[in-house]
Amino acid sequence: MTPPVSDTPTRIQVGGTAGSAPYEVLVGRQLLGELPGLIGAPARPSPGTARGGAAARRGPVQRVAVLHPEALAETGEAIRQDLAEQGYEAIAIQLPNAEEAKTAEVAAYCWKALGQTGFTRTDVIVGVGGGATTDLAGFVAATWLRGVRWIAVPTTVLAMVDAAVGGKTGINTAEGKNLVGAFHPPAGVLCDLAALESLPVNDYVSGLAEIIKAGFIADPEILELIERDPAAARTPAGPHTAELIERSIRVKAEVVSSDLKESGPREILNYGHTLAHAIEKNERYNWRHGAAVSVGLVFAAELGRLAGRLDDATADRHRAVLESVGLPLTYRGDQWPKLLETMKVDKKSRGDLLRFIVLDGLAKPTVLEGPDPAVLLAAYAEISR
């Protein structure tokens, strides 16, 4: 099988300004033909396989492991078969769907498969799927032989604009989400917009929460595009789909390029996520990430307002934009004690000091440290049902 020739993709560079190797995020359609160029030249190329360019300079690649969720078994096998026909020793490793993939047990299963196939430091992992799959694939790549190259092929909005970009990889534990992980940027990311056409509408809308977050912290044009036609924003057939995804990726690319390991500015990408991660854990990861982020964004806006940092109009705009695309705004009021305890072990906390990203105004994110417990409770009351 030969992949269709791709349209000319948009190329967004990430990294290269803070000691990390640069890589590209490609956004377009029919992009799987770009995959061999990112992987590198095969050790035993099939007849007619090109060996020139950057791929050849990296040295030959013998093995490629394609990690995919059960729901994308057909896609994963098609990619594996195509790579095999091009001269790679390609294997497919099937993962559980969604957050069930992000466990130590699944990671160990992948390590076993890599060991049994003789995976070396010159070989490459390809993660095909949603955010949970790319998080797990990147973590496996970061930990196998202390780090092998990997490529992300995200198939959901959430994975394209957030999980697959930036190099944060990880798994969940009983104590919380993404508490075990590593910073291990991919060698490249292929965002094929055609993959979004088969997404269930709720999964597609869930990813809009991360796009809306990018609008509030850095690029208000994103909000304006959605506000002009919320119904169109809810579907991959909308006129602004590519622009919304590209703008969101550019926001993240700019931030992570200057702060790979979240030592400073990168924290702003966690806007809305402190409460969101607590909700996800409380729901045993049965809530979609974007739904939890949506509630977290409203909470963060109310927290900013009550702390005297954010104006009423921008705080109210959070509710209006999120609600217009069908994202949730509230959570169970009786769960606050549990959520508060979970937030205390969030990655952004420092000792017993809770830290939240809030806004001083539109596109003006900042850190709020140690907010008064009464203010936190009052902010939560505004989203309670």
The 8 nearest C-alpha neighbors of each residue, nearest first, counted from 0:
[[1, 81, 2, 84, 80, 77, 78, 82],
 [0, 2, 3, 81, 32, 4, 84, 85],
 [3, 1, 32, 31, 0, 4, 29, 81],
 [4, 2, 5, 29, 1, 32, 31, 30],
 [3, 5, 32, 2, 29, 6, 30, 31],
 [6, 4, 29, 30, 28, 3, 7, 32],
 [5, 7, 8, 28, 27, 29, 4, 30],
 [6, 8, 5, 9, 27, 28, 26, 30],
 [9, 7, 27, 26, 25, 6, 10, 28],
 [8, 10, 26, 25, 27, 11, 7, 24],
 [9, 11, 25, 24, 23, 8, 12, 26],
 [12, 10, 24, 23, 25, 13, 9, 249],
 [13, 11, 23, 22, 24, 10, 21, 14],
 [12, 14, 252, 22, 21, 256, 23, 11],
 [15, 13, 256, 21, 19, 16, 20, 22],
 [14, 16, 21, 20, 19, 17, 18, 256],
 [17, 15, 14, 256, 257, 18, 19, 21],
 [18, 16, 257, 19, 15, 256, 258, 14],
 [17, 19, 16, 15, 20, 14, 259, 257],
 [20, 18, 15, 14, 17, 21, 16, 259],
 [19, 21, 15, 14, 22, 18, 184, 16],
 [22, 20, 14, 15, 13, 19, 12, 23],
 [21, 23, 187, 13, 186, 12, 14, 20],
 [24, 22, 12, 187, 11, 13, 10, 25],
 [23, 25, 188, 11, 10, 187, 189, 12],
 [24, 26, 10, 189, 9, 190, 8, 188],
 [27, 25, 190, 9, 8, 191, 189, 24],
 [26, 28, 8, 191, 192, 9, 190, 25],
 [27, 29, 191, 30, 192, 193, 6, 5],
 [30, 28, 5, 31, 3, 191, 4, 6],
 [29, 31, 5, 32, 28, 33, 191, 189],
 [32, 30, 33, 34, 29, 2, 189, 5],
 [31, 33, 2, 30, 34, 4, 5, 3],
 [32, 34, 31, 30, 36, 35, 37, 5],
 [33, 35, 37, 31, 36, 32, 38, 30],
 [36, 34, 38, 37, 33, 39, 32, 40],
 [35, 37, 34, 54, 39, 38, 33, 40],
 [38, 36, 34, 35, 39, 187, 54, 33],
 [37, 39, 35, 36, 34, 123, 54, 40],
 [40, 38, 54, 36, 37, 35, 55, 60],
 [39, 41, 55, 59, 54, 50, 60, 42],
 [42, 40, 60, 44, 59, 43, 87, 86],
 [43, 41, 59, 61, 60, 44, 40, 87],
 [42, 44, 86, 41, 45, 87, 61, 59],
 [45, 43, 86, 41, 48, 85, 42, 46],
 [44, 46, 86, 85, 48, 47, 43, 84],
 [47, 45, 48, 44, 85, 86, 49, 43],
 [46, 48, 45, 49, 44, 85, 50, 86],
 [49, 47, 46, 45, 44, 50, 85, 86],
 [48, 50, 51, 47, 40, 44, 52, 55],
 [51, 49, 55, 40, 48, 52, 54, 41],
 [50, 52, 55, 49, 54, 53, 56, 40],
 [53, 51, 54, 55, 56, 50, 36, 49],
 [52, 54, 56, 55, 57, 51, 39, 36],
 [55, 53, 39, 40, 57, 52, 56, 36],
 [54, 56, 40, 51, 50, 57, 58, 53],
 [55, 57, 53, 58, 54, 52, 51, 39],
 [58, 56, 55, 54, 39, 53, 59, 40],
 [57, 59, 56, 55, 60, 40, 39, 54],
 [60, 58, 42, 40, 41, 39, 61, 55],
 [61, 59, 41, 42, 122, 121, 40, 62],
 [60, 62, 42, 87, 88, 41, 122, 59],
 [63, 61, 88, 122, 89, 87, 60, 123],
 [62, 64, 89, 123, 124, 122, 88, 90],
 [63, 65, 124, 90, 91, 89, 125, 66],
 [64, 66, 91, 125, 92, 126, 124, 90],
 [67, 65, 92, 126, 91, 93, 125, 127],
 [66, 68, 127, 93, 75, 94, 128, 71],
 [69, 67, 94, 96, 70, 95, 71, 93],
 [68, 70, 72, 71, 95, 93, 94, 96],
 [69, 71, 68, 72, 96, 67, 73, 95],
 [72, 70, 74, 69, 68, 73, 75, 67],
 [71, 73, 75, 69, 74, 70, 76, 68],
 [72, 74, 76, 71, 75, 77, 70, 78],
 [75, 73, 77, 71, 76, 72, 78, 67],
 [76, 74, 72, 78, 77, 73, 67, 71],
 [75, 77, 79, 73, 78, 74, 80, 72],
 [78, 76, 74, 80, 79, 75, 81, 73],
 [77, 79, 81, 75, 76, 80, 82, 74],
 [80, 78, 76, 82, 77, 81, 89, 83],
 [79, 81, 83, 77, 78, 82, 76, 84],
 [80, 82, 78, 84, 83, 79, 0, 77],
 [83, 81, 85, 79, 84, 80, 87, 78],
 [84, 82, 87, 80, 85, 86, 89, 81],
 [83, 85, 81, 82, 86, 80, 45, 87],
 [84, 86, 45, 82, 83, 44, 87, 81],
 [85, 87, 44, 45, 43, 83, 84, 41],
 [88, 86, 83, 41, 61, 89, 82, 62],
 [87, 89, 62, 61, 83, 63, 86, 90],
 [90, 88, 63, 83, 87, 79, 62, 64],
 [89, 91, 64, 65, 79, 63, 92, 88],
 [90, 92, 65, 64, 66, 79, 93, 76],
 [93, 91, 66, 65, 67, 94, 90, 64],
 [92, 94, 67, 68, 69, 66, 91, 95],
 [95, 93, 68, 67, 69, 100, 96, 92],
 [96, 94, 100, 68, 99, 69, 97, 93],
 [95, 97, 68, 69, 99, 100, 94, 70],
 [98, 96, 131, 99, 100, 95, 132, 129],
 [99, 97, 100, 101, 131, 284, 96, 95],
 [98, 100, 97, 101, 95, 96, 102, 131],
 [101, 99, 95, 98, 102, 94, 105, 97],
 [100, 102, 170, 98, 99, 171, 135, 131],
 [103, 101, 104, 105, 170, 171, 100, 106],
 [102, 104, 106, 105, 107, 170, 101, 171],
 [103, 105, 107, 102, 106, 108, 101, 100],
 [104, 106, 108, 107, 102, 103, 100, 109],
 [105, 107, 103, 109, 108, 104, 139, 110],
 [108, 106, 110, 104, 109, 105, 103, 111],
 [109, 107, 105, 111, 106, 110, 104, 112],
 [108, 110, 112, 106, 107, 111, 113, 105],
 [111, 109, 107, 113, 112, 108, 114, 106],
 [110, 112, 114, 108, 109, 113, 115, 107],
 [111, 113, 109, 115, 110, 114, 116, 108],
 [114, 112, 110, 118, 116, 111, 115, 109],
 [115, 113, 111, 117, 116, 112, 118, 110],
 [114, 116, 112, 113, 117, 111, 118, 110],
 [115, 117, 113, 114, 118, 112, 62, 90],
 [118, 116, 114, 115, 113, 119, 62, 112],
 [117, 119, 113, 116, 114, 122, 62, 120],
 [120, 118, 122, 121, 117, 144, 147, 62],
 [121, 119, 147, 122, 144, 118, 146, 148],
 [120, 122, 119, 60, 123, 147, 59, 61],
 [123, 121, 62, 60, 119, 120, 63, 61],
 [122, 124, 63, 148, 149, 147, 64, 38],
 [123, 125, 149, 64, 63, 65, 150, 148],
 [126, 124, 65, 150, 149, 151, 66, 64],
 [125, 127, 66, 151, 136, 133, 152, 65],
 [128, 126, 152, 67, 153, 66, 125, 151],
 [129, 127, 154, 153, 132, 67, 68, 126],
 [128, 130, 158, 155, 132, 154, 153, 131],
 [129, 131, 158, 162, 133, 132, 134, 157],
 [130, 132, 134, 97, 98, 129, 133, 135],
 [133, 131, 135, 128, 129, 130, 134, 136],
 [132, 134, 136, 130, 126, 135, 131, 163],
 [135, 133, 168, 131, 137, 132, 169, 136],
 [134, 136, 138, 132, 133, 137, 101, 169],
 [137, 135, 133, 139, 126, 138, 134, 132],
 [136, 138, 140, 168, 134, 135, 139, 133],
 [137, 139, 168, 141, 135, 169, 140, 136],
 [138, 140, 136, 142, 141, 137, 143, 135],
 [141, 139, 137, 147, 138, 143, 142, 146],
 [142, 140, 146, 138, 139, 183, 143, 145],
 [141, 143, 145, 139, 146, 140, 144, 138],
 [142, 144, 145, 140, 146, 139, 141, 147],
 [143, 145, 146, 142, 120, 147, 119, 141],
 [146, 144, 142, 143, 141, 147, 140, 120],
 [145, 147, 141, 144, 142, 143, 140, 148],
 [148, 146, 140, 120, 141, 123, 149, 143],
 [149, 147, 123, 186, 124, 140, 185, 146],
 [148, 150, 124, 185, 123, 125, 186, 140],
 [149, 151, 125, 187, 185, 186, 188, 126],
 [150, 152, 188, 126, 153, 125, 163, 133],
 [151, 153, 127, 189, 126, 188, 190, 154],
 [154, 152, 128, 158, 159, 129, 127, 151],
 [153, 155, 128, 194, 129, 195, 152, 158],
 [156, 154, 129, 158, 157, 153, 195, 159],
 [157, 155, 206, 159, 158, 203, 160, 154],
 [158, 156, 206, 155, 159, 160, 161, 130],
 [157, 159, 130, 162, 129, 153, 155, 163],
 [160, 158, 156, 153, 157, 161, 163, 190],
 [159, 161, 248, 157, 158, 247, 244, 156],
 [160, 162, 158, 164, 157, 159, 163, 209],
 [161, 163, 158, 130, 164, 134, 157, 159],
 [162, 164, 158, 161, 133, 159, 151, 153],
 [165, 163, 161, 162, 166, 160, 159, 188],
 [164, 166, 167, 255, 184, 163, 252, 259],
 [184, 165, 167, 183, 182, 164, 168, 185],
 [168, 166, 182, 165, 181, 183, 169, 184],
 [169, 167, 134, 138, 137, 180, 181, 182],
 [180, 170, 168, 177, 138, 134, 179, 135],
 [169, 171, 101, 177, 102, 179, 180, 135],
 [170, 172, 176, 177, 101, 102, 178, 175],
 [173, 171, 174, 175, 176, 178, 170, 102],
 [172, 174, 175, 171, 176, 280, 283, 102],
 [175, 173, 172, 176, 341, 178, 171, 344],
 [176, 174, 172, 173, 171, 280, 178, 177],
 [175, 177, 171, 178, 276, 172, 280, 170],
 [178, 176, 171, 170, 169, 179, 180, 175],
 [177, 179, 176, 171, 175, 180, 172, 170],
 [180, 178, 177, 169, 170, 171, 181, 172],
 [169, 181, 179, 168, 170, 138, 177, 178],
 [180, 182, 168, 183, 167, 169, 138, 141],
 [181, 183, 167, 166, 168, 184, 260, 180],
 [182, 184, 166, 141, 181, 167, 185, 168],
 [166, 185, 183, 165, 182, 186, 167, 164],
 [186, 184, 149, 150, 187, 166, 183, 148],
 [185, 187, 150, 22, 149, 148, 184, 37],
 [186, 188, 150, 23, 185, 22, 24, 37],
 [187, 189, 24, 151, 152, 150, 25, 190],
 [190, 188, 152, 25, 191, 24, 151, 26],
 [191, 189, 26, 25, 153, 159, 192, 152],
 [190, 192, 28, 27, 193, 30, 194, 189],
 [193, 191, 194, 28, 195, 27, 190, 26],
 [192, 194, 195, 191, 196, 28, 29, 27],
 [195, 193, 192, 154, 196, 191, 197, 155],
 [194, 196, 198, 193, 197, 192, 155, 235],
 [195, 197, 194, 193, 198, 235, 192, 236],
 [196, 198, 195, 194, 199, 193, 200, 235],
 [197, 199, 195, 196, 203, 200, 202, 155],
 [200, 198, 202, 201, 203, 197, 196, 204],
 [199, 201, 203, 202, 204, 198, 234, 233],
 [202, 200, 204, 203, 199, 205, 198, 287],
 [203, 201, 205, 199, 200, 204, 198, 206],
 [202, 204, 200, 201, 205, 206, 198, 156],
 [205, 203, 201, 207, 206, 202, 233, 200],
 [206, 204, 289, 202, 207, 203, 290, 208],
 [205, 207, 157, 156, 208, 204, 203, 289],
 [206, 208, 210, 204, 205, 209, 211, 203],
 [209, 207, 211, 289, 206, 210, 293, 205],
 [210, 208, 212, 207, 211, 206, 213, 157],
 [209, 211, 207, 213, 212, 208, 247, 214],
 [210, 212, 214, 208, 213, 209, 207, 222],
 [213, 211, 209, 215, 214, 210, 208, 216],
 [214, 212, 210, 216, 211, 215, 247, 217],
 [213, 215, 218, 219, 211, 221, 212, 222],
 [214, 216, 212, 362, 213, 217, 361, 219],
 [217, 215, 362, 213, 364, 214, 363, 212],
 [216, 218, 362, 214, 213, 215, 219, 250],
 [217, 219, 214, 220, 221, 213, 215, 362],
 [220, 218, 214, 221, 222, 215, 217, 223],
 [221, 219, 223, 222, 218, 224, 214, 225],
 [222, 220, 214, 219, 224, 223, 218, 243],
 [223, 221, 219, 225, 220, 224, 214, 226],
 [222, 224, 220, 226, 225, 221, 227, 219],
 [225, 223, 221, 227, 222, 226, 220, 228],
 [226, 224, 229, 222, 223, 227, 228, 232],
 [225, 227, 223, 228, 224, 229, 222, 320],
 [228, 226, 224, 225, 223, 229, 222, 231],
 [227, 229, 226, 231, 230, 225, 232, 224],
 [230, 228, 232, 225, 231, 324, 226, 323],
 [229, 231, 233, 232, 228, 324, 234, 323],
 [232, 230, 237, 233, 229, 228, 234, 238],
 [231, 233, 229, 230, 234, 225, 237, 228],
 [234, 232, 231, 230, 204, 324, 229, 235],
 [233, 235, 236, 237, 232, 231, 203, 200],
 [236, 234, 237, 240, 196, 195, 233, 232],
 [237, 235, 234, 238, 240, 231, 196, 239],
 [236, 238, 231, 235, 234, 239, 240, 232],
 [239, 237, 240, 236, 231, 241, 232, 235],
 [238, 240, 242, 237, 241, 243, 232, 224],
 [241, 239, 243, 242, 237, 235, 238, 244],
 [242, 240, 244, 243, 239, 245, 192, 27],
 [243, 241, 245, 239, 244, 240, 246, 247],
 [244, 242, 246, 240, 241, 245, 239, 247],
 [243, 245, 247, 241, 242, 246, 160, 248],
 [244, 246, 242, 248, 247, 243, 241, 249],
 [247, 245, 249, 243, 248, 244, 242, 250],
 [246, 248, 250, 244, 249, 245, 210, 213],
 [247, 249, 160, 245, 251, 250, 246, 252],
 [248, 250, 252, 246, 247, 251, 253, 245],
 [251, 249, 247, 248, 253, 252, 246, 213],
 [250, 252, 248, 254, 249, 253, 255, 247],
 [253, 251, 249, 13, 255, 254, 250, 256],
 [254, 252, 256, 250, 251, 255, 249, 257],
 [253, 255, 251, 252, 256, 265, 257, 258],
 [256, 254, 258, 259, 257, 252, 253, 165],
 [255, 257, 14, 253, 254, 13, 258, 16],
 [256, 258, 255, 17, 254, 16, 259, 253],
 [259, 257, 255, 265, 256, 261, 260, 264],
 [258, 260, 255, 261, 256, 257, 165, 17],
 [261, 259, 262, 258, 182, 265, 255, 167],
 [262, 260, 265, 263, 258, 259, 266, 264],
 [263, 261, 260, 258, 264, 265, 266, 259],
 [262, 264, 261, 265, 266, 258, 260, 267],
 [265, 263, 266, 267, 258, 254, 261, 262],
 [266, 264, 261, 267, 263, 254, 258, 268],
 [267, 265, 268, 264, 269, 261, 263, 356],
 [266, 268, 269, 265, 270, 356, 264, 364],
 [269, 267, 266, 270, 265, 251, 213, 216],
 [268, 270, 272, 267, 266, 271, 356, 273],
 [271, 269, 356, 268, 272, 267, 296, 357],
 [272, 270, 296, 295, 299, 292, 273, 269],
 [271, 273, 275, 269, 270, 274, 292, 276],
 [274, 272, 275, 276, 271, 342, 277, 345],
 [273, 275, 277, 295, 272, 276, 278, 271],
 [276, 274, 272, 291, 292, 295, 278, 277],
 [275, 277, 279, 278, 274, 273, 272, 280],
 [276, 278, 274, 280, 275, 338, 279, 341],
 [279, 277, 281, 275, 276, 280, 282, 274],
 [280, 278, 284, 276, 282, 281, 277, 286],
 [279, 281, 283, 277, 282, 278, 284, 175],
 [282, 280, 278, 279, 283, 277, 338, 284],
 [281, 283, 279, 284, 280, 285, 278, 286],
 [284, 282, 280, 281, 285, 279, 286, 278],
 [285, 283, 279, 282, 286, 280, 98, 287],
 [284, 286, 283, 282, 287, 279, 98, 280],
 [287, 285, 284, 279, 282, 288, 290, 291],
 [286, 288, 290, 289, 285, 291, 205, 284],
 [289, 287, 291, 290, 292, 286, 205, 279],
 [288, 290, 205, 292, 208, 291, 287, 206],
 [289, 291, 293, 287, 292, 288, 205, 327],
 [290, 292, 275, 288, 294, 289, 293, 295],
 [293, 291, 295, 275, 289, 294, 290, 271],
 [292, 294, 290, 296, 295, 291, 208, 289],
 [295, 293, 328, 297, 291, 296, 292, 329],
 [294, 296, 271, 292, 275, 298, 274, 293],
 [295, 297, 271, 299, 293, 298, 294, 292],
 [298, 296, 300, 294, 299, 295, 317, 301],
 [297, 299, 295, 301, 296, 300, 302, 378],
 [300, 298, 302, 296, 301, 297, 271, 357],
 [299, 301, 314, 297, 303, 302, 298, 296],
 [302, 300, 304, 298, 378, 303, 299, 305],
 [303, 301, 299, 378, 305, 300, 304, 306],
 [304, 302, 309, 308, 300, 306, 357, 301],
 [303, 305, 309, 301, 307, 302, 306, 308],
 [306, 304, 302, 307, 303, 301, 374, 378],
 [305, 307, 303, 304, 308, 302, 374, 309],
 [308, 306, 304, 305, 309, 303, 310, 302],
 [307, 309, 359, 303, 306, 304, 358, 310],
 [310, 308, 304, 303, 359, 360, 358, 307],
 [309, 311, 312, 313, 304, 314, 360, 308],
 [312, 310, 314, 313, 315, 309, 304, 316],
 [311, 313, 315, 314, 310, 316, 309, 317],
 [314, 312, 316, 315, 311, 310, 361, 317],
 [315, 313, 300, 311, 316, 312, 317, 310],
 [316, 314, 312, 317, 313, 318, 311, 319],
 [315, 317, 313, 319, 314, 318, 320, 312],
 [318, 316, 315, 319, 320, 314, 297, 321],
 [317, 319, 321, 316, 315, 320, 322, 297],
 [318, 320, 316, 322, 317, 321, 323, 315],
 [321, 319, 323, 322, 317, 318, 316, 226],
 [322, 320, 326, 318, 323, 319, 324, 317],
 [321, 323, 325, 319, 326, 324, 320, 318],
 [324, 322, 320, 321, 325, 229, 319, 326],
 [325, 323, 322, 229, 321, 326, 233, 230],
 [324, 326, 322, 323, 321, 327, 204, 233],
 [325, 327, 321, 322, 324, 290, 293, 328],
 [328, 326, 329, 290, 294, 293, 325, 322],
 [327, 329, 294, 293, 297, 382, 326, 318],
 [330, 328, 382, 383, 294, 327, 384, 331],
 [329, 331, 383, 384, 332, 382, 294, 328],
 [332, 330, 384, 383, 333, 334, 329, 335],
 [331, 333, 383, 384, 334, 330, 335, 380],
 [332, 334, 331, 335, 336, 383, 384, 337],
 [335, 333, 332, 337, 336, 331, 338, 330],
 [334, 336, 338, 337, 333, 339, 332, 379],
 [337, 335, 339, 338, 334, 340, 333, 341],
 [338, 336, 340, 339, 335, 334, 341, 281],
 [337, 339, 335, 341, 277, 340, 336, 342],
 [338, 340, 342, 336, 341, 337, 335, 343],
 [339, 341, 343, 337, 338, 342, 336, 344],
 [342, 340, 338, 343, 339, 277, 344, 337],
 [343, 341, 345, 339, 344, 340, 277, 338],
 [342, 344, 340, 341, 345, 353, 348, 339],
 [345, 343, 342, 341, 346, 348, 340, 175],
 [344, 346, 342, 347, 348, 343, 273, 341],
 [345, 347, 348, 344, 178, 349, 177, 273],
 [346, 348, 345, 354, 349, 353, 355, 273],
 [349, 347, 353, 354, 345, 346, 352, 350],
 [350, 348, 352, 351, 347, 353, 354, 346],
 [349, 351, 352, 348, 353, 343, 344, 347],
 [352, 350, 349, 353, 343, 348, 344, 369],
 [353, 351, 349, 369, 350, 348, 354, 368],
 [352, 354, 348, 369, 368, 343, 351, 349],
 [355, 353, 368, 348, 367, 369, 347, 352],
 [356, 354, 367, 366, 357, 368, 353, 273],
 [355, 357, 366, 270, 365, 367, 267, 364],
 [358, 356, 303, 365, 364, 299, 366, 355],
 [359, 357, 364, 360, 363, 365, 309, 303],
 [358, 360, 308, 309, 363, 364, 365, 357],
 [361, 359, 363, 358, 309, 362, 310, 313],
 [360, 362, 363, 215, 313, 358, 216, 359],
 [361, 363, 216, 217, 215, 364, 360, 218],
 [364, 362, 360, 359, 358, 361, 216, 365],
 [365, 363, 358, 216, 357, 362, 359, 267],
 [364, 366, 357, 356, 358, 363, 367, 359],
 [367, 365, 356, 355, 357, 368, 354, 364],
 [368, 366, 355, 354, 356, 357, 370, 365],
 [369, 367, 354, 370, 353, 366, 355, 352],
 [368, 370, 353, 352, 354, 371, 367, 372],
 [371, 369, 368, 372, 367, 374, 375, 353],
 [370, 372, 374, 373, 375, 369, 376, 306],
 [373, 371, 375, 374, 376, 370, 369, 377],
 [372, 374, 376, 371, 375, 377, 370, 378],
 [375, 373, 377, 371, 372, 376, 378, 305],
 [376, 374, 372, 378, 373, 377, 379, 371],
 [375, 377, 379, 373, 374, 378, 380, 372],
 [376, 378, 380, 374, 379, 375, 373, 381],
 [379, 377, 375, 302, 301, 381, 380, 376],
 [380, 378, 376, 381, 382, 377, 383, 375],
 [379, 381, 377, 383, 378, 382, 376, 332],
 [382, 380, 379, 378, 383, 377, 301, 298],
 [383, 381, 329, 379, 380, 330, 298, 328],
 [384, 382, 332, 380, 330, 329, 331, 381],
 [383, 331, 332, 330, 329, 382, 380, 381]]
